[in-house]
Amino acid sequence: MQTLLKEAIAHRAVNHPYLKALVNGSFENMDAVIKDFANQYGFYSDWFPRYLTCVISKLENPEFRNHLLENLSEESGHLHEEEMGAIRDLGIKDEWVQGIPHPLLFKRFQKAMGVTSNNEPEIQVEIWRESFLSLIQSGSAINAVGAIGLGTESIVKFIYKDLIQAIEKHTDLTLEDYVFFPLHTEVDDEHGLILLNIAEQMASESIEAESELRKGMLKALNLRAAFWDDMYERAKIIDKQSALLNS
């Protein structure tokens, strides 16, 4: 599991030049570029409870299902006191997050960035979310755990740390505005550990199971990297258009 986790963390999806460009402020119009991220990423984020529900439906082990049902409950905004203690240490107030579904927290970020609710998803984010859902639906249970666990929950904290840096350096948003991201660096870290344990138990059944786990992980990571590729090109176009308008 540690070898797979290291492979996931080293993947291009986690270390993408788009993410580094956001952190480094490599675009002239950072506000427009971050706004575009907020708009498009929201269409993927909205579907996360759907992905998790699909994985749960594939698990036969009641203990595994119960662990992920707790994750699903937290996605709905129901956070345990032990988690709230760690979250408060980040400067997050209870009323900012407790009882608020996570898709609504992302919409708070979008509103603070000036994203309107009538925007439509670009084709690449539609491809990403539909392909990710199809991966979970059509694959084996261990494929799905590899995708949602090692390929998603275990690496999100590294990606979100870059995004938090970008938001803090290049916007005037408050912590309450972008609380979705630091909350997930804490909560998803715990989810990742739970899914890592589930993956380890499932993969121990056979060499074939371990291979299927890695396949699910890599498919999820490759889909995310392809989305970042598109977002990077979009950012360059947005920046160029802004420069022309201001010239």
C-alpha positions in Angstrom: 0.0 0.0 0.0 2.8 2.4 0.8 4.4 1.8 -2.6 1.1 2.5 -4.3 0.5 5.6 -2.2 4.0 6.9 -3.1 3.2 6.2 -6.8 -0.1 8.2 -6.5 1.6 11.2 -4.7 4.3 11.3 -7.4 1.7 11.2 -10.3 1.3 14.2 -12.7 -2.2 14.7 -11.4 -0.8 15.8 -8.0 2.2 17.7 -9.4 0.7 19.3 -12.4 2.1 22.5 -14.0 -1.4 24.0 -13.8 -1.4 23.7 -10.0 2.2 25.1 -9.8 1.2 28.0 -12.0 -1.7 28.9 -9.8 0.6 28.9 -6.7 3.3 30.9 -8.4 0.9 33.5 -9.9 2.1 32.8 -13.4 -0.9 34.4 -15.1 -1.5 38.2 -15.4 -5.2 37.9 -14.6 -5.1 35.5 -11.6 -8.6 36.5 -10.5 -10.1 35.3 -13.8 -8.1 32.1 -13.9 -9.0 31.2 -10.3 -12.6 32.1 -11.1 -12.6 29.7 -14.0 -11.2 26.9 -11.7 -13.9 27.6 -9.2 -16.6 27.4 -11.9 -15.4 24.2 -13.6 -14.2 22.2 -10.6 -17.6 22.7 -9.0 -19.2 20.5 -11.6 -17.0 17.6 -10.6 -17.3 18.3 -6.8 -21.1 18.3 -7.0 -21.0 14.7 -8.0 -18.8 13.4 -5.2 -21.6 12.0 -3.1 -22.8 10.1 -6.2 -19.3 8.6 -6.6 -19.1 7.6 -3.0 -22.6 6.1 -3.0 -21.7 4.0 -6.0 -18.6 2.6 -4.3 -20.6 1.7 -1.2 -23.1 -0.2 -3.4 -20.3 -2.4 -4.6 -18.9 -3.4 -1.2 -20.1 -6.7 0.3 -18.3 -6.4 3.6 -20.7 -4.6 6.1 -17.8 -3.1 8.0 -16.4 -1.5 4.8 -19.8 -0.2 3.9 -20.3 1.4 7.3 -17.0 3.2 7.1 -17.9 4.7 3.8 -21.4 5.5 5.0 -19.7 7.6 7.7 -17.8 9.4 5.0 -21.0 10.0 3.1 -22.6 11.4 6.3 -19.6 13.8 6.7 -20.1 14.9 3.0 -23.6 15.9 4.1 -22.1 18.1 6.8 -22.3 15.9 9.9 -18.9 16.1 11.5 -17.9 14.2 14.6 -16.6 16.1 17.7 -13.1 14.5 17.4 -12.9 15.9 13.8 -14.2 19.3 14.9 -11.3 19.5 17.4 -8.7 19.2 14.6 -10.7 21.5 12.3 -10.9 24.2 15.0 -7.1 24.0 15.2 -7.0 25.3 11.6 -9.0 28.4 12.7 -12.3 27.1 11.3 -15.4 28.0 13.3 -18.1 25.3 13.9 -20.8 27.4 12.3 -18.9 27.7 9.1 -19.1 23.9 8.4 -21.2 21.9 10.9 -24.4 20.8 9.3 -23.6 22.2 5.9 -23.3 19.8 3.0 -19.9 20.0 1.3 -21.3 20.9 -2.2 -22.8 24.0 -0.5 -19.4 24.9 1.0 -18.0 24.8 -2.5 -20.8 27.0 -3.8 -19.8 29.5 -1.0 -16.3 29.6 -2.5 -17.8 30.1 -6.0 -20.0 32.9 -4.8 -17.0 34.6 -3.2 -15.2 34.3 -6.5 -18.1 35.8 -8.4 -19.2 32.6 -10.2 -22.8 32.8 -11.2 -25.2 29.8 -10.9 -26.3 29.7 -14.5 -22.8 28.7 -15.9 -22.6 25.5 -17.9 -19.8 22.9 -17.6 -17.1 22.8 -20.3 -16.9 19.5 -22.2 -13.7 18.4 -20.4 -15.2 18.5 -16.9 -18.2 16.7 -18.2 -15.9 14.0 -19.6 -14.0 13.8 -16.3 -17.0 13.4 -14.1 -18.9 11.0 -16.4 -15.7 8.9 -17.0 -15.0 8.8 -13.3 -18.5 7.7 -12.5 -18.4 5.1 -15.3 -15.1 3.8 -13.9 -16.7 3.2 -10.5 -19.9 1.8 -11.9 -18.4 -0.6 -14.5 -15.3 -1.8 -12.6 -14.9 -4.3 -9.8 -15.3 -3.4 -6.2 -11.5 -3.2 -5.8 -11.2 -1.1 -8.9 -13.7 1.3 -7.4 -11.8 1.4 -4.0 -8.6 2.1 -5.9 -10.2 5.0 -7.8 -11.9 6.7 -4.8 -9.2 5.8 -2.3 -5.7 5.8 -3.5 -6.6 7.7 -6.7 -8.7 10.4 -5.0 -9.1 10.7 -1.2 -5.4 9.9 -0.4 -4.0 12.6 -2.8 -6.6 15.4 -2.4 -4.8 17.0 0.5 -1.7 17.5 -1.5 -3.6 19.1 -4.4 -5.7 21.3 -2.1 -2.7 22.6 -0.3 -1.5 24.1 -3.6 -5.0 25.5 -4.2 -5.1 27.0 -0.7 -1.8 28.7 -1.3 -3.0 30.1 -4.6 -6.2 31.5 -3.1 -4.4 33.0 -0.1 -1.7 34.6 -2.3 -3.8 35.8 -5.2 -7.3 36.6 -3.8 -8.7 38.6 -0.9 -11.1 35.8 0.2 -11.5 35.0 3.9 -11.0 31.6 5.4 -14.8 31.2 5.7 -15.1 31.8 2.0 -12.7 29.0 1.0 -13.2 26.8 4.0 -14.1 23.9 1.7 -10.4 23.3 0.9 -8.7 23.3 4.4 -11.7 21.3 5.7 -11.0 18.6 3.1 -7.2 18.5 3.8 -8.2 17.4 7.3 -11.3 15.3 6.7 -10.1 13.6 3.5 -6.8 12.7 5.1 -8.8 10.6 7.6 -11.0 9.2 4.8 -7.9 8.3 2.8 -6.5 6.3 5.8 -9.8 4.4 6.1 -9.9 3.6 2.4 -6.2 2.6 2.5 -7.0 0.1 5.2 -10.0 -1.3 3.2 -7.8 -1.4 0.0 -5.1 -3.3 1.9 -7.5 -5.9 3.2 -9.1 -6.4 -0.3 -5.8 -6.5 -2.1 -4.4 -9.2 0.2 -6.8 -11.7 -1.3 -4.7 -12.2 -4.5 -2.1 -10.8 -6.8 -4.9 -10.1 -9.3 -6.7 -8.0 -6.7 -3.6 -5.9 -6.1 -3.3 -5.3 -9.8 -7.0 -4.3 -10.1 -6.5 -1.9 -7.2 -3.6 -0.2 -8.9 -5.5 -0.1 -12.2 -8.4 1.8 -10.5 -6.0 4.2 -8.9 -4.2 5.0 -12.1 -7.4 5.4 -14.1 -8.6 8.0 -11.6 -5.3 9.8 -11.5 -5.1 9.9 -15.3 -8.6 11.3 -15.6 -7.7 14.1 -13.2 -4.4 14.9 -15.0 -6.3 15.1 -18.3 -8.7 17.6 -16.7 -5.7 19.7 -15.4 -4.2 19.6 -18.9 -7.4 21.2 -20.2 -7.6 23.7 -17.4 -4.0 24.8 -18.0 -4.7 25.5 -21.7 -8.0 27.3 -20.7 -6.0 29.5 -18.2 -3.5 30.5 -20.9 -6.4 31.5 -23.3 -8.2 33.4 -20.5 -5.0 35.2 -19.6 -4.3 36.1 -23.3 -7.8 37.4 -23.8 -7.5 39.5 -20.7 -4.2 41.0 -21.9 -5.8 41.9 -25.2 -8.8 43.6 -23.6 -6.4 45.6 -21.3 -4.1 46.7 -24.1 
